[in-house]
Amino acid sequence: MSSYVTTPIYYVNANPHLGHAYTTIAADVWARHRRQRGEDVFFLTGTDEHGSKVARSAAAAGLSPKEFCDLIAGVFRSLAADLHATNDFFIRTSDPEHEVFVQRFVERMKAAGDVYEALYAGLYCTGCEAFYTEDDLNDGLCPQHGTRPEWLEERNWFFRLSAYGERLRALYAERPDYVLPRTRYNEALAFIDGGLQDISLSRSSIEWGVPVPWDPDQVIYVWIDALINYASALTYARPGEDLTAQHWPPRWQVLAKDILKFHAVIWPAMLMSAGYAVPEQLLIHGYLTVRDAKMSKSVGNVLDPFLVINTYGLDALRFYVLKDVRFGSDGDVSYERVHDRYNHELANDLGNLVSRTVAMVGRYRSGAAPAAAPDAAVRDLLVAVGARVADHLDRFELTEALEATWEAVRALNRFVEERAPWKLAKDPAAAAELDVALYTLLDGLRVIAVLLAAFIPDAARSILIAVGAETASGWEEIAPGRLPVGAASRLDGPLFPRIDAPPA
């Protein structure tokens, strides 16, 4: 079975912030998990590099648009690498292959009778690279940026979006889970039911973009260009191969709610026009907020993901953004909350459990897994947790999957206190009971590490090494009792060293 998952491509007008990391981490967790389940996954991320906002940012930096994009795209590529994202390709909309594909795509739309030329006059927000009506604005200001849109008037090519209202309504009726969560489905359907207006497909006032193939004095509107990346990437991600037949349509497209209309209304209509199948599901997450205001590069209220990684480590960042903010909802973030999650759950709950277990096995059984079966109650709990985690991940309920896994972490911590191996070790008659306790802890940690491998991959691998099961990474390994007798346990240092204070 093959699956295709995408993040939105990130706009390169400024450096990345925690919101970009959040989306990439969420998509990566799903990609890693599906690979654990034996699927052939293609995972795409990248950068959106055309449009007037990029051209203006480049001019302000004293660079050409391409020079500016090369610089900022490199930072986004570094972020993906620093997040240990397992993306199969990093697309840039300045790639020549993408530009050629975009031209062919819009030519298909034109051949379908969905592209025409007309005069456009309307309000345009450069920050959003989007047009607004007066009704869309808040007291005359852009609802996203709080800035006053500028009046733009020019002769453009248009996409006949208005012709796709009925087909889009039929799509939503046939697929009640096409957009998740349901609130975003309802919001997208409201856009459609409110009546669709044709949208500008091109711009004549800027030069930084993909030329319209039949009218090279104009460039393709940046959002039309950007959305097509999900299809273009498959045609050149692997030199000499076209992966479209294998992976199209995307299984899941992960994005934030501020670009819902583009992805849930305009994008499927474009695909219908060009003769492509639409994505299976759109997964919409909320905003990461700082002091209840949306995190924004433009506003400047951002949390630096690189600072979090440098202070607490990558796994702490991956854990925090998915444990602290329920996927689909808004969530306020801060360095203080990162700090608390790190110390309480990672260092205390999990890290300390691993350290205690390995130390006791070393002390009482010379570092080797004893010959025993896992405690029946713990075994049954782990089986139930594993089934629930798989079920949550099938529905992209990432926070719920972590919460279920943490039930197993807490259960093993209770088991340690209740069985008290340090007391059993003092009684020769309790040797068999001690073996069961130690094996249960080692094997339980092995199961937990497999459950967490998609979320905190580095720590999960360290746990597997610590309990002597470093090759146990497939999803079948969530079954209790698979740790080999005699497996050697070892731990060089704490998984999550305590940190006294959050970064300033």
GIZIQUI-V153490 format. One record per run of one state. SS is the DSSP state (H for helix, E for strand, C for the rest). FROM is the first residue (numbers start at 1). LEN is the number of residues. If there is no record, write none. Layout:
ss={SS	SS}
from={FROM	FROM}
len={LEN	LEN}
//
This chain:
ss={C	E	C	E	C	H	C	E	C	H	C	H	C	E	C	H	C	E	C	E	C	H	C	E	C	E	C	E	C	H	C	E	C	H	C	E	C	E	C	E	C	E	C	H	C	H	C	H	C	E	H	C	E	C	E	C	E	C	H	C	H	C	E	C	H	C	E	C	H	C	H	C	H	C	H	C	H	C	H	C	E	C}
from={1	2	8	10	12	18	37	40	49	52	61	65	83	89	93	96	112	115	126	130	133	134	137	138	139	141	142	150	160	161	175	179	181	182	194	199	201	202	204	211	213	215	221	222	228	229	237	244	248	252	257	275	281	286	288	291	293	295	305	313	314	325	331	333	335	366	368	369	376	395	398	420	421	425	428	453	457	467	475	479	488	489}
len={1	6	2	2	6	19	3	9	3	9	4	18	6	4	3	16	3	11	4	3	1	3	1	1	2	1	8	10	1	14	4	2	1	12	5	2	1	2	7	2	2	6	1	6	1	8	7	4	4	5	18	6	5	2	3	2	2	10	8	1	11	6	2	2	31	2	1	7	19	3	22	1	4	3	25	4	10	8	4	9	1	16}
//
